[in-house]
Amino acid sequence: MKEYKFISQKRTPIKKDEDFEELLNSYAKTGWQVLNTFVHRGVVKAILEREKKE
């Protein structure tokens, strides 16, 4: 069984693409994979997926 997580890039002037990349990499270390990314109203959003730990 899979589980999913929805994350978005913070909308602050000091947050940059590298910060979002760092956030995605931190999730990858715990088994999350990016399933999809998109931009909505200028904010990058991502859907993550991993095998559910039971």
C-alpha positions as CSV (number, residue, x, y, z in Angstrom):
1,M,0.0,0.0,0.0
2,K,1.2,3.5,-0.8
3,E,0.9,6.8,1.1
4,Y,1.0,10.3,-0.3
5,K,2.1,13.7,1.0
6,F,1.4,17.1,-0.5
7,I,4.0,19.9,0.0
8,S,4.5,23.4,-1.3
9,Q,7.3,25.9,-1.5
10,K,7.0,28.6,1.0
11,R,6.1,32.0,-0.4
12,T,8.7,34.2,1.3
13,P,11.3,36.4,-0.3
14,I,14.2,34.5,1.3
15,K,13.0,31.0,0.1
16,K,14.7,30.1,-3.1
17,D,14.5,27.1,-5.5
18,E,17.6,25.6,-3.8
19,D,15.6,25.6,-0.5
20,F,12.8,23.7,-2.1
21,E,15.3,21.3,-3.6
22,E,16.8,20.8,-0.2
23,L,13.3,20.1,1.2
24,L,12.7,17.5,-1.5
25,N,16.0,15.8,-0.8
26,S,15.3,15.6,2.9
27,Y,12.0,13.8,2.1
28,A,13.9,11.5,-0.3
29,K,16.2,10.4,2.5
30,T,13.1,9.0,4.3
31,G,11.8,7.1,1.3
32,W,9.6,9.7,-0.4
33,Q,9.6,10.0,-4.2
34,V,8.3,12.9,-6.2
35,L,5.2,11.7,-8.0
36,N,4.2,15.1,-9.6
37,T,5.1,18.8,-9.4
38,F,3.1,21.8,-10.6
39,V,2.8,25.6,-10.1
40,H,-0.4,27.1,-8.8
41,R,-0.6,30.9,-8.3
42,G,3.2,31.2,-8.4
43,V,3.8,28.5,-5.8
44,V,5.6,25.3,-6.6
45,K,3.8,22.3,-5.2
46,A,4.7,18.6,-5.2
47,I,3.0,15.3,-4.5
48,L,5.2,12.7,-2.9
49,E,4.7,9.0,-2.7
50,R,6.2,6.1,-0.7
51,E,5.4,2.6,0.5
52,K,3.4,2.8,3.7
53,K,5.2,1.6,6.8
54,E,3.0,-0.7,8.8
